[in-house]
Amino acid sequence: MALALSLPGFMLAQTMRGTAASQPAATSTTGGMSAPSGYVLGPTDQIAVEVFGEDDLRTSGRLNPEGNLSVPLLGSIHLAGLTLTQAVSKLTELYSRDYLVNPKINVTLLGYARKRFSILGQVNHPGSIEMPEGSQEGIDLLEAIALAGGYTRIASPERIAVRRQSASGDQIFKVNAKRFTKGKGGGFLVKPGDTITVGESIF
């Protein structure tokens, strides 16, 4: 069941997928990103795997949609759902089992999963749009509209609906973007997976 909510103009609380403070992030020696403590890997996250002293075993790439990465000697290994530290432990165990003695392994986050939102209605370039790099928690509604080429001539910024999936069902937020000023805060946070519909002016 869809739940309709009216938002006069406040930013939703921000959340980050996969955090567990008890797990430290693996450190990087190859210039990767600084991942949040306990960050959990997901499909299409980009990582690098380094086996110290074994240059031919180094690899990097994005996890596939199933959450697997092709690793030298080991083949396709499922790493989604693991922290970086847990991924190190898993790869260490697998390499130790058949190939290496006491391998020293580092797993580095190179790039977050490609997250997208959809925008429909009265924008110049409707469709599915990739979130900008570094915006894993979401982007401002006005930025999302700018990424879609801005409003059309007959758009109605005060008639915007945002559909968001949650465990309890879909939520529909009614948003009046005329009240927002880009870059001033106090807007609406568009999250990955949201579908934005910009209404048409009623003359």
N, C-alpha and C positions, 0 to 999 in steps of 0.2 A: 504494500500500500504506500502511495506517495504521500509525503507530509509536506505541506506548503508552509513556509515561514516567510514573514516579511521582515526585511532588514533595513532599517533607516539609514545605516551608514557606519558600521563598525567592522573592524577586522576580526575574522575568526581566529581562534586559538591555533597556533601552529604546532604541528606534530611532525616528527621524523620517523619514517619507517625503520623498524629494527634497531632499537636501542636497548642495551642492557648494561648498566653501569658497572656490573661486576666483572665484565670482560674487557681487558685492555686492548687497544688497537695494535695491530702489528706495525712496527716502525718501517720506514722506507729508507733504502740505501740507493734507490734508483730514480729519485726525483718525482715520486708519485704524490698524490694528494694527501692531505692530513684528514683521515677519516674520523668521524665522531667516535668516541669511546664506545666499544661494543657494537659498532655498525654491522648489520647483517647483510651479507651479499644476496643479491636477487638477480633474476634474469636480465641480461643485457648490461649489467655492470661490467666495466672494463678493468682487468687486473693484470699484473705482471707476476710471474713466478720465477724466482731465482734460486738456483742450487749452487751454493758457494763452492768454487773449485771445479765446477762442471759447466763451462760456458755453453756447451752444445745442448744442455738441458734447459737453458733459459727460454721462456716463452711469454707471450702476452697476447691478449685478445679479449673480446667480449664474451661473457657467458651466453650461450644460446637461449632461445625462449624456454627451454626445459631446465635451464640453470646449470648446464654442463660446460666444461672447458676441455679442449683437446690438449693433453699434456704429453711431452716426449716420454716414450717407453710405456707410459701408463694408459694411454688412449683417452677416451672420453670419461671425465671424472665429474661427478655431481658435487658442486660447491655451493649452490644456492641454499640459503637457510643457515649458513655457517658464518660466524664472525671471522675476521681475518686470522685471529689466533687459532681458531678451530680449523680453518682451512690449512694453516701451517701444520698442525698436528696430524690431520688426515693425510696430507701429502708426504709428510715425514714417515708415517707408518707404512704407507704404500711403497715408497721407495726403499725403505729398510727391509721390507718383507722379501724382496727378490733381487734388488739391484745394487744398493749402496749400503755402506757401513757408516752408521751415525751421520747421516746427511744433515747439513745445515741449510735450512730453507727459509726464504723470505717471500711473503705474499704482500704485494703493494696494490692499493686502489689507485688506478689511473684515471678513471672517470665513472661518474654515476650512471645508472641505468637511464636510457632515453625515456623520458616521461612526456606524455602528450595530453592535450585537452582538445575538445571539439568546440567549434563556434558556428552557429547557424543564424539564419535570418539576415537582418539588414546590416551586413558588413561587406566590404569590397572583395574580400577573399575568404569566403566561408570554407570550412573543412577541418581536418585534423591538423593540429599545429604542435610542433615540438617545443617543450619548455626550454628557455635559455639555459645555458650552462651555469651551474651554481644556484639554480632556483628550485631545489628539490622539495622545499616546503610549500611552494606555490608562488604565484605572481599576482600583482595588483590587477584588478579587473580592467582598469584603463590601459595597462600595458598589454594585456591579452587582446583587447580590441585593436590596439595599435599594430600588434603582430598580424592581425587579420586584415590589415589595410585600412582600418578606421571605419567609421560609420558611412553608410550610403546617404544619399540626399534625403531619403524619406525615413531614415531611422528614428526611433524614439528612445533616447537614452534612459528615460524614466520607466520604460517598460522592458526590463531585462529579466529573464528567468535563468537560473542556474540549477541544473539537475545534478545531484551528487549521490552516488551509490554508497550505501553503508550496510553494515551487518544486519541492521534492523529494517532495511528497505530503502527505497529511494527517498531523498529529500529534495524539495523544490524551494529554492530561495527566490523571492521577488525583490529585485534590487532597483533602486532609483539612482542611476549613475550620474544624473545631473547634479547631485549633491556632492560629488567627489571632485577633488582637484588633484591632478596628477602630481605625484612627488610630495604631496603634503601629508600623507598618512591618512588614517581614518577611512580608508576605502574598503573594498571587499576582496578577500584573498581567494583567488582561483587555484584549486588544487588539481594535481594530476588526476585524469579520468573524468573531470567535470565536463558537462555539456552546457554551453552558454547559448541562449537564444535571444537575439536582439529583435525586439518588436518593431512594428511599422507604425509611423505616425497616423493618427486618425484625424482627418481633416474635416 
